[in-house]
Amino acid sequence: MAKTTKKPVKKAAKKAPAKAVKKVAKKAVKKAAPKKKTARKPNAGFMAPLMPSAALGEVVGTKPLPRTEIIKKIWIYIKKNDLQDKKNRRMINADAKLKTVFAGKAQVSMFELAKIVNLHVK
């Protein structure tokens, strides 16, 4: 005897349009206007002028500068004197001035730079 397979009839299809109408009705509710964005204020901790040490002063100058400006001036010095490692650009090769800042290390990672600067400012 051959078996016959019957596909079940979907009764849920009749109820689906009613649910869709309810969802549309919920979306019609008035939404609040988004808040206006204001200009972002700089963090006061980054903008406070810091006095560099004598060793760091040879690279960035002796005037008090914000931490962000100190990092910028160090990068200007590094690029001007071509001190980035040729193969691994994340590493900074120290010259005579930077070797004193880097505590005698010949090479430092760029990720250590902020940590090193922190030791040389007051």
N, C-alpha and C positions, 0 to 999 in steps of 0.2 A: 504494500500500500504506500502510496506517495503521500508525504506530509505536505500540507499546505501551510504556508506562513502568512499570517495576516499582519499587516502593519497597524499598530494602534492609531486610532483617530485622535488628533490633538484637540482637546476641548479648551485648552488654555488660550488658544489664539483668539477666541471671542472676548476674553477678559482683558487682553493686552491693550486695546485702544482706550479703555476706561482708565487704566493706570497712566497711560501717556498723557491723558487730559489733566490728571491730577498733578503730574510733574510740571506741566506747562503753567498751570495755575500758580504753583509755588514760585516759579521763576518770575512771574509778573510782579511780585512784591518789590516795592521800591527799595533800591540799594542806597546806602549812604555814600556821599561823595568822598573820594579818596583825599587824605590829608595832603596839603601842599608841602613839598620838600623845602627845607631851609638850607642855607649854605652851611657847610660843615666847618666848625671852628677847630683850629689847630690845638693839639694837646700842649698845655702849658709846660709840661715836663720836658718835652722835646725842644721847646723854643727858649728855655731858660739859658742865658749865656753861661758858659763854663770856662774856667781858666785852664788852658792846657799846660802840661808839665814842660820842663825845659827840653826834654828829648822830643816830645811831640811838637813843641813850639818851633823847632828847626824845620819841620815839614809844613805845618799849617799856619804859622805865625804866632805871635805872643799875645794877641788881643783876645779877650773873652769872646767865644763864639757858641752858638747853639750846637747841640750834638749833631744835628743833620748837616750843618755847614762843615763841621770838622770831618765827617765821613766824606762829603763831597770833595773837600780839598785834598784829602788823602788819595782819593781815586784820581783826581787831576794829576797829582804828583806821580802816581803809579803809571798812568798812561803816558804822561810826558816823558818819563824815563824808561818806558818799555820794560816794566818789571813783572808783568804777568808771564807765567810760564808758557812756553810755546806749545807744548803738547797738552798740558792740563790747564786750561784757562782759569780754573777755580783757585789755583795756587798762585801766591804772590811771592816772588823772589825778593829778598831784602838786599838793599844796598847799604852803605855805611850808616846813613841817617836812619833808615828804617830798622836796621839791626838792633839799635839801641831801644827803639820803640817796641820791637818784637821780643824783647828780653833775650837777645843773643841768638834767636832762631834764624836759620838761613832761609827758611820757607814757611809760609803760614797760609792757611786756607782763608778764602774770602769770608767764610762764615764765622771765623774767629775774630774778624776785624773789629766788630762792635764790642766784643768782650775785651779786647786789648785796649781799645780807646777808653773804655770805662775805667781801666786801671790808671790812665794817664790824665784824667780830668778831675777838677775839684769844683 
